[in-house]
Amino acid sequence: MKSFRKELWFDIPQRRAFINITSDVQRCLDDSGIREGLALVNAMHITASVFINDDESGLHHDFEVWLEGLAPHEPVSGYRHNVGEDNADGHLKRQIMGREVVVAITDGRLDFGPWEQIFYGEFDGGRRKRVLVKLIGE
């Protein structure tokens, strides 16, 4: 059994973004030499997310509108957490979109269903953040 660990770093200048990181994770898998196993991909910041869905701009827009309706950024004074900060909405959005994903590795490839891709969701950009890729297998 082998394990492989790598951090992917992101510096998103805007407050929110959805970034397709599927090819980054596949490159980690290629570098690891693992052919069969599991891939864990998780956001290492509490105002960011990793999730699986379709890479379709209309869907990403719908996520943005939906999340903003559930946890609007403003007014920042509406959140008890926002004492000296303005990112309470990012914490809530992360809770909804999730912290991590696990993907099967089969024959050296990420074993997805149709249209599935891995995304990094940023909900409080403007500083450097990271995603952990941990691969375990043979």
C-alpha positions in Angstrom: 0.0 0.0 0.0 1.3 3.4 -1.0 0.2 6.9 0.1 0.9 10.2 -1.6 0.2 13.8 -0.3 0.3 17.1 -2.1 -1.1 20.5 -1.4 -2.6 22.6 -4.2 -2.4 26.3 -3.6 -4.8 29.0 -4.8 -4.8 32.7 -4.7 -8.3 33.9 -5.8 -8.4 37.7 -6.0 -12.2 37.9 -6.0 -14.4 37.0 -3.1 -16.0 33.9 -4.6 -15.1 31.5 -7.4 -15.5 27.9 -8.6 -12.3 26.4 -10.0 -12.2 23.0 -11.8 -9.3 21.1 -10.2 -9.9 17.7 -11.8 -6.8 17.9 -13.9 -4.7 19.0 -10.9 -5.9 15.9 -8.9 -5.3 13.6 -11.9 -1.7 15.0 -12.2 -1.2 14.1 -8.5 -2.4 10.6 -9.3 -0.1 10.3 -12.3 2.8 11.4 -10.1 1.9 9.0 -7.3 2.0 5.8 -9.5 -1.0 4.6 -7.7 -3.3 2.5 -10.0 -6.0 1.3 -7.6 -7.2 3.0 -4.4 -8.9 6.2 -3.1 -8.4 9.9 -3.6 -9.3 12.3 -0.8 -9.5 15.9 -1.8 -10.3 18.5 0.9 -10.3 22.2 1.4 -8.0 23.1 4.3 -9.7 26.4 5.0 -13.1 26.9 6.7 -14.4 29.4 4.1 -13.6 27.1 1.1 -15.1 23.9 -0.3 -14.3 20.9 -2.4 -17.2 19.3 -4.2 -18.1 17.2 -7.3 -20.5 18.3 -9.9 -20.9 19.3 -13.6 -18.6 21.8 -15.2 -21.3 24.0 -16.7 -21.2 27.8 -16.3 -25.0 28.1 -16.0 -24.9 25.6 -13.0 -22.1 27.6 -11.4 -24.1 30.8 -11.7 -27.1 29.0 -10.2 -24.9 27.8 -7.3 -23.8 31.4 -6.8 -27.3 32.8 -6.7 -28.6 30.0 -4.5 -25.8 30.3 -2.0 -26.1 34.1 -1.9 -29.8 33.7 -1.2 -29.2 31.2 1.7 -26.2 33.1 3.2 -25.9 36.6 1.7 -22.6 38.4 2.2 -24.3 41.7 3.2 -25.3 43.1 5.4 -22.2 41.9 7.3 -23.7 43.3 10.5 -26.4 40.6 10.3 -23.9 37.9 11.5 -22.7 37.5 15.1 -19.4 36.1 13.7 -18.6 39.2 11.9 -16.9 41.0 14.7 -13.8 42.4 13.1 -14.4 40.1 10.1 -16.8 40.0 7.1 -16.7 36.3 6.2 -19.5 34.7 8.2 -21.3 34.0 4.9 -18.2 32.0 3.7 -18.4 29.7 6.7 -22.1 29.0 6.0 -21.6 28.5 2.2 -18.7 26.0 2.9 -21.0 24.1 5.3 -23.5 23.7 2.5 -21.1 22.8 -0.3 -18.9 20.5 1.8 -15.4 20.1 2.9 -14.1 17.2 0.9 -14.7 14.5 -1.7 -13.5 10.9 -2.0 -13.1 9.4 -5.5 -12.3 5.9 -6.4 -9.0 5.3 -8.4 -9.3 2.6 -11.0 -6.6 1.7 -13.5 -4.7 4.9 -12.7 -7.6 7.2 -13.4 -10.2 9.0 -11.2 -13.3 6.8 -11.5 -16.1 9.3 -12.2 -19.7 9.0 -13.3 -20.8 10.9 -16.4 -20.0 14.7 -16.3 -18.5 14.5 -12.8 -15.6 16.9 -12.1 -13.9 18.1 -8.9 -14.2 21.8 -7.9 -12.6 24.1 -5.4 -15.2 26.6 -4.2 -13.8 29.9 -2.7 -16.1 31.9 -0.5 -13.7 34.4 1.1 -11.0 35.1 -1.5 -8.2 37.6 -1.5 -5.6 35.5 0.3 -3.7 32.3 -0.4 -5.4 29.0 0.4 -4.8 25.3 -0.1 -6.4 22.0 -0.9 -5.0 18.7 0.3 -4.8 15.8 -2.1 -4.2 12.5 -0.3 -4.0 9.3 -2.4 -3.9 5.8 -0.9 -3.7 2.6 -2.8 -1.5 0.3 -4.8 
